[in-house]
Amino acid sequence: MANLIYSPKDILQQEFKTKMRGYDPVEVDEFLDNIIKDYENYNKEILALQEENDRLNAKVDQLSKNQAVASRVQQEAPKSQTVTNFDILKRLSNLEKEVFGKKLDREPEPTTRSTSYSSNYTNADLEDDNEKTRQF
């Protein structure tokens, strides 16, 4: 707050010297009483505005923190989505190997397919994939 010279109490207690042809003391007192009332009203308004300013600053700080947390959550969400998609694709691949592997064991197919299948996968690979699929 600015450095004030007079407080409402100082204005109220101010005494003036009287001289011969001076101002009317009653009129001066009435004027000073009105000044005191205005001065007190201004002080109350300044305090109310300072409280409102503090409240609004606290609200801005809180909203800034909430926004920072929300932006961090948004940045982390795509990472977890990518991991989830990868897991789904891995599970799907394991399931396809399980289903098509059993189907190939039941039905004899042309040698080109079974040869390519057997060259790509061994029984150990199928067992390992089946075990991984069961874990999900």
Secondary structure, DSSP 8 states (H G I E B T S, - for coil): ----S--HHHHHH------TT---HHHHHHHHHHHHHHHHHHHHHHHHHHHHHHHHHHHHHHHHHHHHHHHHHHHHHHHHHHHHHHHHHHHHHHHHHHHHHHHHHHS---HHHHHHHHHH--HHHHHHHHHHHHH-
